[in-house]
Amino acid sequence: MSSRKLQYADRVALQQADQAIRKDVFRALVEVITNCNDSYSRLEQAGWSVGGEIIIEVHRKHKNSIVRVRDHAEGMNDSRMDKVVGTYGEATSGMKEDKHVRGMWGRGLKDSIFGLGYGYVHSFKGGNFYSCSLLIKKGIPTFDLAEPIRATVPLRQKYGVLEGNGTILEIVISRDDVKVPQFDNFRNYLQRHFELRPIMSNPKRKIILQDIASDGKVRHEHILSYKSPRGEKVLSEKVKIQGFPASVKLEVYRSGIQLSTRSEEGDYADGGLLVVSNATVISLTMLKFESDPYASYFYGSMQCDYLHDLLKNDEPVLTATRDGINWTHPFAKALKLTVESKLEPLIQKEREHAVHDEQTKLDKQLRQKINHALHELNTIALTELTERREDGTQKIIQLPPSGIGFFPERAYVQTGQSLSLTLRADIVEKTRAGATVTVISNSPEVIVSTPQVVLKPNKNDPTIGEARIHVDGRQVGGEGVITAYIGKLRAEAMVQVHSKKETLVAPPTRGSNALFTDINFDDRTDSRQRVYFDRVNSSIVIATGAPSVKIYLDKNNRLDTTPQGQVLLAELITEAVCREIARSGVERGKFIVLEGSEADAIQNHFIRLQNRYAHLIHEYIVTIEK
């Protein structure tokens, strides 16, 4: 009798690569980037101080595009390279030894390369340079290991590891059936992939994405990052799993904005719970609520380290194709039921709240009153803010009285994506063509990627200068004011970061000059501010949860059905309308103001507008019984 180690057939290895990577460049890069992160993690656990830099180079070509990923971590010698790159299915990441790393089967690197084409691994370790390749030779996946050579200065300069250790993985995307994404898609999707979020949000890591031109030079460069949506914590609890020596720690948050779900954006969805085991993200799910629209407000994590123990013992608790949890496993079933029982009350509450909101919206009498009030409120705003030309002529492009403005003034940008705003200015009386515009944002969640632009004459109206300003959204729920300066001229735009693609539309307007588009009642907004103007949606928001508002609600939580409630509603609307018109008039240059005293001017005009229009607004809102 003889025995030998069973090896994969060549065709099985290639089939496995196809199943794991599915001709998806992002799926392959997840494996490679997490390998780099694991290498840094092992150094950190050993007490080393690391820079944590991971550089991703993308060289798009008509054929044989190249992706390189470089780190400055452990590096590999030839024996380590033979084991890590040259074998299939070995536990090489350190997971078996309880190290905080992601590698689970020891085959991600090979699958990533063969799933896209072929590739090379180069590494600096100590004073030597090591290199190997994974090629397809006559249909056979082949590993070739070169002899080590000295790590010379030219060699280090060539591969970008000027000193110390480091590894460079190069994948040549040679397969015709693999689509190479546009560079902007690399940028937008890599930082949002759920498995990469801990890396992208780790302050000890710096992920740099580079667009490489045909001459080998860097054409564009971006630092990738991820922030969880803004939200309120609604659940924080550690729960035991019945029948198992395990527990799960739940951290659930509610976003004020609906989030994209897995059914909509797959691995890049903002909504859902990250399944985390021993600091490793292994799945994104909302369990049985995956397609429930009322669950799309929730996100967070379910931490269960017992999954790690099962994985170490080679339990099939994950799917073989790396799709996440194998929910047919007995422990996974118990985990699922436990978490669902905790989510059910939250989602039911959301459902009940939505039903109540819908009933309020469907009240025809209230809707008619609000529509009438909005018409009158916008008439007031138009009277105060619009300036008529003496000669009666009309410009092709209308500008604010200040002579400078953003178009649109309010906009949405999807998280991880870019938005283009148009700035227009009078280049005859206010400024000149070729003038440099400085643009800033007041929020770290809305980033201006074009901090300086130049005004160019509009093709249809040469008296108007135009410039394109690009902004990026970093955190769902974040919002920022974009301000453009040309000397003493100033214009502002409000940008809010959303999650779902279908929400990236302008808010409904009631005419091109409508400043106010709706009046909303919200019992979840910050109760410290009874009323405010939502500049992104152009709507007045009444905080019905505020103590001084709540006492006037009727039994159905309505403010408009009693005389005292109507009076308070009229006062709140007056406050929001007059303050917004005052602010807008000062910022547009319609109201005269001394330099440096803008805040005082806004307050003075606010009082003036209240005195002039409060009684009219009360007439629109309050029904006086005779």
CORKAZI-V717936 format. One record per pair of residues at least 6 apart in sequence whose C-alpha atoms are under 8 Angstrom apart, sorted by sequence separation. I is the first residue (numbers start at 0). GAP is how many residues later the second one is. If there is no record, write none. Layout:
I	GAP
I	GAP
This chain:
20	6
42	6
43	6
58	6
59	6
83	6
93	6
94	6
112	6
122	6
123	6
134	6
135	6
155	6
189	6
190	6
198	6
199	6
211	6
212	6
239	6
240	6
261	6
274	6
275	6
288	6
309	6
310	6
317	6
318	6
325	6
326	6
360	6
398	6
412	6
424	6
425	6
426	6
440	6
456	6
457	6
483	6
484	6
497	6
532	6
533	6
542	6
543	6
552	6
558	6
559	6
584	6
585	6
20	7
42	7
57	7
58	7
82	7
93	7
94	7
121	7
122	7
133	7
134	7
155	7
172	7
199	7
210	7
211	7
239	7
240	7
261	7
273	7
274	7
275	7
309	7
310	7
317	7
318	7
324	7
411	7
440	7
456	7
457	7
482	7
483	7
509	7
532	7
533	7
551	7
553	7
558	7
585	7
57	8
58	8
83	8
92	8
94	8
121	8
122	8
133	8
134	8
209	8
210	8
211	8
238	8
239	8
260	8
273	8
274	8
316	8
317	8
439	8
456	8
457	8
482	8
483	8
508	8
531	8
532	8
553	8
592	8
57	9
82	9
92	9
93	9
94	9
121	9
132	9
133	9
152	9
158	9
190	9
209	9
210	9
237	9
238	9
259	9
260	9
261	9
273	9
274	9
285	9
316	9
326	9
438	9
455	9
456	9
482	9
507	9
530	9
531	9
543	9
559	9
39	10
56	10
57	10
92	10
120	10
121	10
132	10
133	10
209	10
210	10
237	10
238	10
258	10
259	10
260	10
261	10
273	10
274	10
306	10
315	10
316	10
454	10
455	10
481	10
482	10
530	10
531	10
558	10
55	11
56	11
91	11
92	11
119	11
120	11
131	11
132	11
209	11
237	11
238	11
258	11
259	11
260	11
272	11
273	11
438	11
439	11
454	11
455	11
480	11
481	11
530	11
39	12
55	12
56	12
119	12
120	12
131	12
132	12
208	12
209	12
236	12
237	12
258	12
271	12
272	12
316	12
438	12
454	12
480	12
481	12
529	12
530	12
551	12
552	12
585	12
54	13
55	13
90	13
92	13
119	13
131	13
207	13
208	13
235	13
236	13
271	13
272	13
315	13
407	13
437	13
438	13
453	13
480	13
481	13
529	13
551	13
54	14
55	14
90	14
91	14
118	14
119	14
130	14
131	14
207	14
208	14
235	14
236	14
271	14
316	14
386	14
406	14
407	14
437	14
438	14
452	14
479	14
480	14
528	14
529	14
36	15
53	15
54	15
89	15
90	15
117	15
118	15
130	15
207	15
208	15
234	15
235	15
316	15
385	15
405	15
406	15
436	15
437	15
452	15
478	15
479	15
585	15
53	16
54	16
88	16
89	16
117	16
118	16
129	16
130	16
206	16
207	16
234	16
235	16
405	16
406	16
435	16
436	16
452	16
478	16
479	16
526	16
529	16
585	16
53	17
88	17
89	17
117	17
129	17
130	17
205	17
206	17
233	17
234	17
266	17
405	17
406	17
435	17
436	17
478	17
525	17
526	17
528	17
35	18
52	18
53	18
87	18
88	18
116	18
117	18
129	18
205	18
206	18
232	18
233	18
234	18
271	18
404	18
405	18
435	18
436	18
450	18
477	18
478	18
524	18
526	18
527	18
51	19
52	19
87	19
128	19
129	19
232	19
233	19
403	19
404	19
434	19
435	19
449	19
476	19
477	19
519	19
521	19
523	19
525	19
526	19
529	19
548	19
582	19
51	20
113	20
127	20
128	20
232	20
233	20
403	20
404	20
433	20
434	20
448	20
449	20
476	20
516	20
517	20
518	20
519	20
520	20
521	20
522	20
524	20
525	20
526	20
581	20
32	21
50	21
51	21
112	21
113	21
127	21
128	21
231	21
232	21
251	21
403	21
432	21
433	21
447	21
448	21
449	21
475	21
476	21
516	21
517	21
518	21
519	21
520	21
521	21
522	21
523	21
581	21
83	22
87	22
127	22
128	22
186	22
230	22
231	22
402	22
403	22
432	22
433	22
447	22
448	22
474	22
475	22
515	22
516	22
517	22
518	22
519	22
520	22
521	22
522	22
49	23
126	23
127	23
230	23
231	23
261	23
402	23
431	23
432	23
447	23
448	23
472	23
473	23
475	23
514	23
515	23
518	23
520	23
521	23
522	23
578	23
581	23
84	24
109	24
126	24
199	24
200	24
230	24
271	24
432	24
446	24
447	24
472	24
515	24
578	24
581	24
84	25
199	25
200	25
229	25
230	25
270	25
275	25
277	25
398	25
445	25
446	25
580	25
199	26
200	26
228	26
229	26
270	26
271	26
272	26
273	26
274	26
275	26
276	26
277	26
398	26
445	26
446	26
113	27
123	27
262	27
270	27
271	27
272	27
273	27
274	27
275	27
276	27
277	27
398	27
402	27
445	27
446	27
578	27
581	27
182	28
196	28
261	28
262	28
270	28
271	28
272	28
273	28
274	28
275	28
276	28
444	28
445	28
577	28
196	29
260	29
269	29
272	29
274	29
275	29
276	29
444	29
445	29
506	29
577	29
42	30
260	30
276	30
277	30
424	30
426	30
438	30
443	30
444	30
506	30
541	30
42	31
276	31
423	31
506	31
577	31
432	32
445	32
577	32
39	33
190	33
431	33
444	33
445	33
539	33
35	34
38	34
39	34
189	34
190	34
191	34
444	34
445	34
447	34
35	35
38	35
186	35
190	35
260	35
427	35
442	35
444	35
574	35
32	36
259	36
426	36
427	36
442	36
539	36
573	36
31	37
35	37
123	37
186	37
258	37
425	37
426	37
442	37
539	37
125	38
257	38
258	38
425	38
426	38
441	38
442	38
124	39
125	39
257	39
258	39
424	39
425	39
440	39
441	39
573	39
123	40
124	40
256	40
282	40
283	40
423	40
424	40
440	40
441	40
495	40
573	40
123	41
124	41
228	41
255	41
282	41
423	41
424	41
440	41
493	41
494	41
530	41
122	42
123	42
227	42
254	42
281	42
282	42
423	42
439	42
440	42
493	42
529	42
530	42
122	43
123	43
253	43
254	43
281	43
422	43
423	43
438	43
439	43
532	43
570	43
573	43
122	44
253	44
254	44
421	44
422	44
438	44
439	44
530	44
531	44
532	44
572	44
121	45
122	45
252	45
253	45
421	45
422	45
438	45
530	45
76	46
120	46
121	46
251	46
252	46
421	46
422	46
437	46
438	46
75	47
76	47
120	47
121	47
251	47
252	47
420	47
421	47
436	47
437	47
532	47
569	47
570	47
74	48
75	48
76	48
120	48
251	48
419	48
420	48
436	48
437	48
569	48
74	49
75	49
119	49
120	49
250	49
251	49
286	49
419	49
420	49
436	49
445	49
74	50
118	50
119	50
249	50
250	50
419	50
420	50
435	50
445	50
73	51
80	51
118	51
119	51
249	51
250	51
418	51
419	51
434	51
445	51
566	51
569	51
76	52
77	52
118	52
248	52
249	52
287	52
294	52
417	52
418	52
444	52
568	52
569	52
76	53
77	53
117	53
118	53
248	53
249	53
286	53
293	53
417	53
418	53
44	54
75	54
116	54
117	54
247	54
248	54
293	54
417	54
566	54
37	55
115	55
116	55
117	55
247	55
248	55
294	55
416	55
417	55
430	55
565	55
566	55
115	56
116	56
117	56
247	56
293	56
415	56
416	56
565	56
41	57
85	57
115	57
116	57
246	57
247	57
293	57
414	57
415	57
565	57
34	58
41	58
84	58
112	58
115	58
116	58
245	58
414	58
415	58
40	59
41	59
112	59
115	59
246	59
412	59
413	59
414	59
562	59
40	60
245	60
412	60
414	60
562	60
414	61
562	61
37	62
115	62
413	62
37	63
81	63
36	64
37	64
395	64
396	64
37	65
395	65
34	67
77	67
396	67
33	68
34	68
33	69
77	69
77	70
193	73
34	74
192	74
193	74
192	75
193	75
31	76
191	76
192	76
30	77
31	77
191	77
30	78
191	78
188	79
27	80
31	80
193	80
30	81
410	82
412	82
414	82
27	83
28	83
197	83
408	83
409	83
410	83
411	83
412	83
413	83
414	83
27	84
408	84
409	84
410	84
411	84
412	84
413	84
414	84
26	85
27	85
403	85
404	85
405	85
407	85
408	85
409	85
410	85
411	85
412	85
413	85
194	86
403	86
404	86
405	86
411	86
413	86
27	87
193	87
194	87
243	87
247	87
401	87
403	87
404	87
405	87
413	87
27	88
194	88
71	89
193	89
249	89
20	90
74	90
75	90
193	90
413	90
19	91
20	91
24	91
73	91
74	91
75	91
411	91
412	91
22	92
23	92
71	92
72	92
73	92
74	92
241	92
411	92
16	93
17	93
21	93
22	93
71	93
72	93
73	93
240	93
410	93
411	93
16	94
20	94
71	94
72	94
240	94
410	94
411	94
15	95
16	95
19	95
20	95
70	95
71	95
410	95
17	96
69	96
70	96
409	96
490	96
13	97
16	97
17	97
69	97
70	97
240	97
489	97
490	97
16	98
69	98
68	99
69	99
238	99
13	100
67	100
68	100
13	101
67	101
68	101
67	102
66	103
67	103
65	104
66	104
65	105
66	105
65	106
66	106
64	107
65	107
63	108
64	108
63	109
64	109
62	110
63	110
62	111
63	111
64	115
59	120
411	124
57	125
409	125
410	125
409	126
13	127
409	127
12	128
10	129
9	130
9	131
381	131
381	132
380	134
377	135
377	136
31	137
377	137
377	138
376	139
373	142
373	143
373	144
370	147
369	148
369	149
53	151
55	151
57	151
51	152
52	152
53	152
54	152
55	152
56	152
57	152
58	152
59	152
24	153
50	153
51	153
52	153
53	153
54	153
55	153
56	153
57	153
58	153
22	154
23	154
24	154
50	154
51	154
52	154
53	154
54	154
55	154
56	154
57	154
58	154
22	155
23	155
24	155
52	155
54	155
56	155
58	155
22	156
24	156
25	160
29	160
33	162
36	162
25	163
25	164
29	165
33	165
29	166
99	178
100	178
101	178
99	179
100	179
101	179
99	180
403	184
401	186
400	187
401	187
399	188
400	188
401	188
400	189
365	194
384	196
383	197
384	199
376	200
380	200
384	200
383	201
384	205
103	207
95	216
94	217
256	219
256	220
255	221
254	222
191	224
190	225
188	227
187	228
186	229
187	229
269	229
258	239
259	239
258	240
259	240
376	240
256	241
257	241
258	241
256	242
257	242
372	244
375	244
229	245
228	246
229	246
230	246
226	247
227	247
228	247
229	247
372	247
225	248
226	248
227	248
228	248
229	248
371	248
372	248
224	249
225	249
228	249
368	251
369	251
368	252
19	301
18	302
19	302
